[in-house]
Amino acid sequence: MGKPRRKRAAGPRGEHDRAGFQALVAEAAEGIVRESGLRGLGMRPLAAAIGYAPNSIYNAVGDLDQVVLRVNARTLARLHASLEAALDPEAPPQTNALALADAYLAFVAADPAVWSLVHDYVPAPGTAIPEEHPRALAEATGLVGRVLAPLLPDAAERERVVAALWAALHGLAALSTSGKLAALTPEAPRLLARMLVGRVLGAGASRTESG
């Protein structure tokens, strides 16, 4: 008897293992969203784009909620890499914090359609969250926390500041990409982001020094 054949988890042709097939699906979904927006994303167009039957996607990835959540995890992982690349190990934390704000907005501006899935897409209640999604988010926010640690040594306060800044930059980016920011202010998003970070960190540093 020969050696047993390795079981393939995805696709009738067995060309990909499960992880490879999931990556293939996520990449194809990103391409559809960039070209046609969220409305163009569905199981049939997705299956046609990768040359597999829809059932192969259901079996290896799950329903459309699972597809989008995996896309979002990839987006957050790419964001983390962009933020990491923006840091200067020789720069003071204030400078790196401003660099992170710049990098965040630049990342969103470079891929607004795919990034919009992070805040526009709401999965069905009870949808299981793939483990890579919270992990990717934690890595990105954790990077911000490490940059701010010298300015905000109290862990609880630092966690709140990171959450507030993340939410504020997320909202600023969403308004900017949707074109709605101009209704509030003529100021450039980068200027507003840097002002926000500077004011928050200035207040935090003052409290730390006086404590």
Summary of the structure (lengths in Angstrom):
residues: 211
radius of gyration: 20.5
end to end distance: 74.7
largest distance: 76.9
contacts: 600
relative contact order: 0.10
helix: 73%
strand: 1%
